Amino acid sequence: MPLEFPLQVVLDYRDRLVDALEIEMSCLLNARQRAQDLLDALKGELANLYNELRCSQTGDLDLVKIGQLRANIEYVDDFIARQEGKIARLDQQIEAKRQELIKARQDEEMLEILKEKAIEAYEEDQKLKESRAQDDIYITSHYQKLVKEKE
């Protein structure tokens, strides 16, 4: 008769919780990477705009073009600031999710340890019962031998 761990339902729930948290963490990390890629692209675009502005300010000056480049630079700068804020928020969410995941894994590990101890105790109990049964068999067979010898 196999052992039924009384907290198996809780252990299964914790396992599913850890899996769900790992998926959420993965989604957050993926979003963070996409946000970082966009930030890198924006910084590259900003560098291109500054380079184009520097080139536009040599030789014949086109004030309309320079004004448009400055407006574009300001727009990209604002976009970069918003993107950096988004990344900072994602970093906070990732850290919170990491702490939640650590706690959930610790809880699951604690239940796993309890399950292992319950299995060990069950196996020890089974060995004890088997040993007692062997002793009973030995005693019975020895008694039967003695009875046969007396006859």
trRosetta pair geometry for C-beta under 8 A, 3 or more apart (Angstrom, degrees):
i j d omega theta_ij theta_ji phi_ij phi_ji
3 118 6.6 164 162 136 142 98
3 119 5.9 -179 59 -108 153 64
3 122 4.2 -31 -80 -131 138 173
4 8 6.9 -83 -179 -9 71 138
5 8 4.4 115 77 -56 97 93
5 11 7.0 8 112 4 137 143
5 114 8.0 115 -162 115 118 89
5 115 4.9 -2 -128 -126 152 93
5 118 5.5 119 -119 86 88 150
5 119 7.5 -35 -77 -54 107 85
6 118 7.7 -155 15 -132 85 158
7 10 4.5 -44 -175 41 85 118
7 11 5.8 94 123 -27 85 95
7 111 5.9 -132 123 -147 130 106
7 114 6.5 14 47 106 143 135
7 115 7.2 -121 68 -72 101 88
8 11 5.4 -53 -144 38 35 114
8 12 6.2 38 155 -21 67 103
8 115 7.5 89 -87 -108 71 122
9 12 5.8 -52 -149 35 29 111
9 13 6.5 31 150 -19 62 105
10 13 5.5 -53 -150 36 33 114
10 14 6.3 34 152 -20 66 104
10 111 6.3 -151 108 -122 102 145
11 14 5.7 -52 -147 36 31 111
11 15 6.3 35 152 -22 64 105
11 108 7.1 97 -149 -145 67 72
11 111 4.5 -176 -97 142 89 135
11 112 7.0 118 -139 -69 120 59
11 115 6.3 35 -84 -53 157 135
12 15 5.6 -53 -149 34 31 115
12 16 6.5 29 153 -15 65 103
13 16 5.8 -56 -150 38 31 108
13 17 6.2 35 150 -23 65 107
14 17 5.4 -52 -146 36 33 116
14 18 6.4 35 154 -20 66 102
14 104 6.7 172 -163 -173 82 81
14 107 5.5 -142 -137 112 131 103
14 108 4.1 172 140 -91 121 84
14 111 5.9 145 31 21 156 149
15 18 5.8 -50 -149 33 30 110
15 19 6.5 31 151 -18 62 105
15 108 6.0 114 -75 -135 57 128
16 19 5.5 -53 -150 37 34 114
16 20 6.3 35 152 -20 67 105
17 20 5.7 -54 -147 37 31 110
17 21 6.3 29 154 -17 65 107
17 104 5.3 -139 121 -153 110 130
17 108 7.7 -167 64 -63 102 115
18 21 5.7 -55 -145 39 31 110
18 22 6.3 34 154 -22 64 105
18 101 7.1 90 -142 -151 70 75
18 104 4.9 174 -86 131 74 116
18 105 5.7 95 -123 -81 124 67
18 108 5.4 -26 -41 -33 138 154
19 22 5.7 -54 -149 34 30 112
19 23 6.6 30 152 -18 63 103
20 23 5.7 -54 -153 34 33 111
20 24 6.4 32 151 -17 66 105
21 24 5.5 -51 -145 38 35 112
21 25 6.1 39 153 -22 66 105
21 97 6.7 169 -168 -172 89 88
21 100 6.0 -150 -139 115 132 102
21 101 4.5 171 141 -97 129 84
21 104 5.5 145 4 38 158 159
22 25 5.5 -51 -145 36 31 114
22 26 6.3 37 152 -22 63 104
22 101 6.6 103 -73 -133 60 127
23 26 5.6 -52 -150 34 31 114
23 27 6.5 33 151 -19 64 103
24 27 5.6 -52 -151 34 33 112
24 28 6.5 32 152 -18 65 104
24 97 5.9 -144 115 -144 107 133
25 28 5.7 -54 -149 37 32 111
25 29 6.3 31 153 -17 66 106
25 94 7.1 87 -147 -143 76 72
25 97 4.9 171 -93 137 81 127
25 98 6.8 98 -125 -77 124 61
25 101 5.8 4 -54 -56 141 148
26 29 5.8 -55 -146 38 30 110
26 30 6.2 33 153 -21 64 107
27 30 5.6 -54 -147 36 30 114
27 31 6.3 31 153 -18 65 104
28 31 5.7 -52 -147 37 32 110
28 32 6.2 36 151 -23 64 105
28 90 6.4 164 -172 -164 87 88
28 93 5.6 -148 -139 115 133 110
28 94 4.9 172 136 -89 129 79
28 97 5.7 159 10 22 159 159
29 32 5.4 -50 -146 34 33 116
29 33 6.4 35 153 -20 64 103
29 94 6.5 94 -74 -121 68 123
30 33 5.7 -52 -150 34 31 111
30 34 6.5 30 152 -16 64 104
31 34 5.7 -54 -148 38 33 110
31 35 6.2 33 152 -20 66 107
31 90 6.0 -151 107 -130 105 132
32 35 5.7 -55 -147 38 29 111
32 36 6.3 30 153 -19 64 107
32 87 6.7 90 -146 -140 76 75
32 90 4.6 168 -92 143 86 135
32 91 7.0 101 -124 -69 127 61
32 94 6.2 7 -53 -56 146 139
33 36 5.6 -53 -146 37 31 111
33 37 6.3 35 153 -22 64 103
34 37 5.6 -51 -148 34 32 113
34 38 6.5 32 152 -18 64 104
35 38 5.7 -53 -151 36 32 111
35 39 6.4 35 150 -21 64 105
35 83 6.4 170 -173 -167 88 87
35 86 5.5 -144 -146 113 137 114
35 87 5.0 176 127 -83 128 83
35 90 6.0 168 28 -4 157 158
36 39 5.4 -51 -147 35 34 114
36 40 6.3 37 153 -20 65 103
36 87 6.3 92 -74 -116 72 128
37 40 5.7 -52 -150 35 31 112
37 41 6.5 31 151 -18 64 105
38 41 5.6 -54 -149 37 33 112
38 42 6.3 35 152 -21 66 105
38 83 6.0 -142 106 -138 107 136
39 42 5.6 -53 -147 36 31 113
39 43 6.4 31 154 -18 65 104
39 80 6.6 93 -144 -139 78 74
39 83 4.6 172 -88 135 89 131
39 84 6.6 101 -125 -70 132 65
39 87 6.4 -11 -44 -44 148 140
40 43 5.8 -53 -148 35 31 110
40 44 6.5 33 151 -19 63 104
41 44 5.6 -53 -151 36 33 114
41 45 6.3 35 150 -20 65 104
42 45 5.5 -52 -147 37 33 112
42 46 6.3 37 151 -22 65 103
42 76 5.9 171 -168 -168 91 93
42 79 5.8 -146 -139 108 139 111
42 80 5.0 177 130 -84 133 85
42 83 6.2 157 17 15 157 160
43 46 5.4 -48 -145 34 34 114
43 47 6.5 38 152 -20 63 101
43 80 6.5 93 -71 -118 72 129
44 47 5.7 -52 -151 34 32 112
44 48 6.5 33 149 -18 64 104
45 48 5.5 -53 -151 36 34 113
45 49 6.4 36 151 -21 66 103
45 76 5.7 -145 106 -135 111 143
46 49 5.6 -51 -147 35 33 112
46 50 6.4 32 154 -17 65 104
46 73 6.7 89 -143 -139 79 73
46 76 4.8 -178 -83 126 87 133
46 77 6.8 100 -120 -70 129 65
46 80 6.6 -6 -47 -48 144 141
47 50 5.8 -53 -148 37 31 110
47 51 6.3 33 152 -20 64 107
48 51 5.6 -56 -149 37 31 113
48 52 6.2 31 153 -18 66 106
49 52 5.6 -53 -145 38 31 111
49 53 6.2 35 152 -22 65 105
49 69 6.0 161 -171 -165 89 87
49 72 5.5 -151 -133 109 137 112
49 73 4.9 175 131 -83 135 83
49 76 6.3 167 3 21 155 152
50 53 5.5 -50 -145 35 32 114
50 54 6.4 35 154 -21 64 102
50 73 6.7 91 -69 -114 71 126
51 54 5.7 -50 -149 33 31 111
51 55 6.5 29 152 -15 63 106
52 55 5.7 -55 -149 39 33 111
52 56 6.2 34 152 -22 66 108
52 69 5.9 -152 104 -127 106 132
53 56 5.6 -56 -146 36 31 112
53 57 6.4 27 156 -21 64 108
53 66 6.7 89 -143 -137 81 72
53 69 4.5 166 -87 139 90 140
53 70 7.0 96 -119 -66 133 66
53 73 6.7 -5 -46 -49 145 138
54 57 6.0 -61 -152 33 29 109
54 58 7.4 21 153 -16 60 104
55 58 6.3 -63 -159 30 36 105
56 61 7.5 78 155 -136 75 58
56 62 6.4 -80 -164 47 105 94
56 65 5.6 -145 -147 115 139 116
56 66 5.3 178 126 -83 130 80
56 69 6.2 172 25 -9 156 157
57 61 6.8 21 -134 -111 46 95
57 66 6.6 87 -77 -111 80 124
61 66 6.7 -14 -169 -28 89 138
62 65 3.9 38 105 20 117 117
62 66 6.4 155 87 -17 62 85
63 66 5.5 -53 -141 40 34 113
63 67 6.1 39 156 -22 66 105
64 67 5.7 -54 -149 36 28 112
64 68 6.4 28 152 -18 63 106
65 68 5.7 -54 -147 37 32 111
65 69 6.3 33 153 -20 65 105
66 69 5.7 -52 -147 36 31 112
66 70 6.4 31 153 -18 64 104
67 70 5.8 -54 -148 36 31 110
67 71 6.4 31 152 -19 64 105
68 71 5.6 -53 -148 36 32 112
68 72 6.3 34 152 -19 65 105
69 72 5.6 -54 -148 38 32 112
69 73 6.3 36 151 -22 65 104
70 73 5.5 -49 -145 34 33 114
70 74 6.4 34 153 -19 64 103
71 74 5.7 -52 -149 36 31 111
71 75 6.3 33 151 -20 64 106
72 75 5.6 -53 -147 36 32 113
72 76 6.2 28 156 -15 67 106
73 76 5.9 -56 -144 40 29 107
73 77 6.1 36 153 -24 64 107
74 77 5.5 -52 -146 35 29 116
74 78 6.5 31 154 -18 63 103
75 78 5.9 -55 -153 35 30 110
75 79 6.4 30 149 -19 64 107
76 79 5.4 -52 -146 38 35 115
76 80 6.3 41 151 -24 66 102
77 80 5.7 -52 -149 33 30 113
77 81 6.6 31 151 -19 63 103
78 81 5.7 -52 -151 34 33 112
78 82 6.5 31 152 -16 65 104
79 82 5.8 -55 -150 38 32 110
79 83 6.2 32 151 -20 66 108
80 83 5.6 -56 -144 39 30 112
80 84 6.3 33 155 -21 65 104
81 84 5.8 -51 -147 34 29 111
81 85 6.6 33 151 -19 61 104
82 85 5.6 -54 -153 36 33 114
82 86 6.4 36 149 -21 66 103
83 86 5.4 -48 -148 34 35 114
83 87 6.4 36 151 -19 65 103
84 87 5.6 -50 -147 36 33 112
84 88 6.4 38 151 -22 64 103
85 88 5.6 -51 -148 34 33 113
85 89 6.5 32 153 -17 65 103
86 89 5.8 -54 -151 36 32 110
86 90 6.3 33 150 -18 65 106
87 90 5.5 -53 -146 38 33 114
87 91 6.3 40 151 -24 65 102
88 91 5.6 -50 -150 32 32 115
88 92 6.7 33 151 -18 62 102
89 92 5.7 -52 -153 34 35 112
89 93 6.4 33 150 -17 66 105
90 93 5.5 -53 -146 39 34 112
90 94 6.1 38 153 -23 67 105
91 94 5.6 -51 -145 35 30 113
91 95 6.4 30 155 -18 63 104
92 95 5.8 -54 -148 36 30 109
92 96 6.4 29 153 -17 64 106
93 96 5.7 -55 -147 38 32 111
93 97 6.1 29 155 -17 66 108
94 97 5.7 -57 -145 40 29 109
94 98 6.1 35 152 -26 64 105
95 98 5.5 -49 -145 32 32 115
95 99 6.6 32 155 -18 63 102
96 99 5.9 -54 -152 35 31 109
96 100 6.4 31 150 -17 64 108
97 100 5.5 -54 -146 39 34 114
97 101 6.1 37 152 -22 67 106
98 101 5.7 -54 -146 37 29 112
98 102 6.4 33 153 -22 63 104
99 102 5.7 -50 -147 33 32 113
99 103 6.5 32 154 -18 64 105
100 103 5.8 -54 -150 36 30 111
100 104 6.3 29 152 -18 65 108
101 104 5.7 -55 -144 39 31 111
101 105 6.2 32 156 -19 66 106
102 105 5.8 -56 -148 37 28 110
102 106 6.4 29 153 -20 63 106
103 106 5.8 -54 -150 35 30 112
103 107 6.5 31 152 -18 64 105
104 107 5.7 -52 -149 36 32 112
104 108 6.3 32 152 -18 65 106
105 108 5.6 -53 -145 38 33 111
105 109 6.1 34 154 -21 66 107
106 109 5.6 -53 -144 37 30 112
106 110 6.4 37 153 -24 63 103
107 110 5.7 -50 -150 30 31 114
107 111 6.7 27 152 -14 63 104
108 111 5.8 -57 -154 38 33 109
108 112 6.4 37 148 -22 66 105
109 112 5.4 -49 -147 34 35 116
109 113 6.5 39 152 -21 65 101
110 113 5.8 -52 -153 33 31 112
110 114 6.6 32 148 -17 63 104
111 114 5.4 -50 -147 37 36 114
111 115 6.3 40 151 -22 66 103
112 115 5.5 -52 -149 34 32 113
112 116 6.4 33 151 -19 65 103
113 116 5.7 -51 -148 35 33 111
113 117 6.4 32 153 -17 65 105
114 117 5.7 -55 -147 38 32 110
114 118 6.3 34 152 -21 65 105
115 118 5.6 -53 -147 36 32 112
115 119 6.4 32 152 -19 65 104
116 119 5.6 -53 -149 36 32 112
116 120 6.3 33 152 -19 65 104
117 120 5.6 -51 -145 36 33 112
117 121 6.3 34 154 -18 65 105
118 121 5.7 -53 -146 38 31 111
118 122 6.2 34 152 -21 64 107
119 122 5.6 -53 -146 36 31 114
119 123 6.2 29 155 -17 65 106
120 123 5.8 -55 -145 38 30 109
120 124 6.2 32 154 -20 64 107
121 124 5.6 -53 -146 37 30 113
121 125 6.3 33 153 -20 64 106
122 125 5.6 -55 -150 36 30 113
122 126 6.4 31 151 -19 64 105
123 126 5.5 -51 -147 36 34 113
123 127 6.4 37 152 -21 65 102
124 127 5.7 -51 -149 34 32 112
124 128 6.4 34 151 -20 63 105
125 128 5.6 -53 -149 35 31 114
125 129 6.4 32 152 -18 65 104
126 129 5.7 -52 -147 37 32 111
126 130 6.2 33 153 -19 65 107
127 130 5.6 -55 -146 39 31 112
127 131 6.2 34 153 -22 65 106
128 131 5.6 -52 -146 35 30 113
128 132 6.4 30 154 -17 63 105
129 132 5.7 -54 -148 37 31 111
129 133 6.3 33 152 -20 65 105
130 133 5.6 -52 -147 36 32 113
130 134 6.4 35 152 -20 64 103
131 134 5.6 -52 -148 35 31 112
131 135 6.4 34 151 -20 64 104
132 135 5.5 -51 -148 35 33 114
132 136 6.3 36 152 -20 65 103
133 136 5.6 -51 -149 35 32 113
133 137 6.4 34 151 -20 64 104
134 137 5.6 -52 -148 36 32 112
134 138 6.2 33 153 -19 65 106
135 138 5.6 -55 -147 37 31 112
135 139 6.1 29 155 -18 66 107
136 139 5.8 -54 -143 38 29 110
136 140 6.1 29 157 -19 64 109
137 140 5.8 -56 -145 39 27 111
137 141 6.2 23 158 -15 64 108
138 141 6.0 -57 -144 39 27 106
138 142 6.1 26 156 -18 64 110
139 142 5.8 -57 -145 39 28 111
139 143 6.1 30 154 -21 64 107
140 143 5.6 -53 -146 36 29 112
140 144 6.3 29 154 -19 64 106
141 144 5.6 -51 -146 36 32 112
141 145 6.5 38 151 -23 63 102
142 145 5.6 -50 -152 32 33 115
142 146 6.6 33 150 -19 64 103
143 146 5.7 -54 -152 35 33 111
143 147 6.3 34 151 -20 66 106
144 147 5.5 -52 -146 36 33 114
144 148 6.3 34 153 -19 65 106
145 148 5.8 -56 -149 37 30 110
145 149 6.3 31 153 -22 65 107
146 149 5.7 -54 -147 34 31 113
146 150 6.5 30 155 -19 64 105
147 150 5.9 -56 -151 34 30 110
147 151 6.8 31 151 -24 62 105
148 151 5.8 -55 -154 29 33 113
